[in-house]
């Protein structure tokens, strides 16, 4: 095996290990009871997706708006939060609304990466851009190449809204504002919280 292939394999293994560690850190963050001691039911902070895997995603706080993009076919993307986590990543939550008159399939929002483009209709092509630092942050992937983002966004009907999320590596703490970008949509400048 050549040095080039060995180096590529080592980099791939290191990336897979990092993604697995991040996924485990995220999974172990909650206690399950939300700190409630009185036994009263807690409002769920997750929303179910329509994808075949039955994964859950963080629910967007639709009352708060930190940015909005209006694109072709009267599609509106409303961003509700872009929150830093102590685990070293940023989670962006939002809502996709079809204000058009035809069914919308965001197939163009997928990542163009051939090796990692396993996620079906998703927001895996989203990026955060630090314009001052001249850096672009891509959606994180798990060890199977699946994006840490909403999948199964196909078939958004007229006047239907669906929540979405995407997780990115966190920019340095000094970066407080980034541009959120989705293919085919105009970018929007958003402030990071946390």
C-alpha angles and dihedrals in degrees: 000000000000123000089246093058092043091052091047091050092049091050090049092050091048091050091049091050091050092049091049092049091050091048091051091047091052093047093051096050099089130070093203096234098070090228093293113148100172095069093240115146115265123223109250117249094198133078125203119243125218095233123121093247093062093227120167127228134194112273117241120239095235093190093068120067121189096166145351135206126195116199144168120316090025094287114160124197113196117192116211104176144000104192130180117223127206087240091074102261141099122228117205116199125192149139130251114210125189106213091166131096099245136063112274124218112181093208090142091061091072120105115264091221107122096204095045103032094104093119111099119216099348145127092259090125092062118117139188114219125201099204095187094047091038093228132135122208118205127205111275120250132212124228091275093054094254115141120247088235143085116298130183097053093144124126101029104179129219110290091005123135127201129187120234139180137191130189123214136178107270118253116228115292090251089067108086101160131046138166116250112213134189123179113262091015130094114253122250130205114235136180120236118228130202 
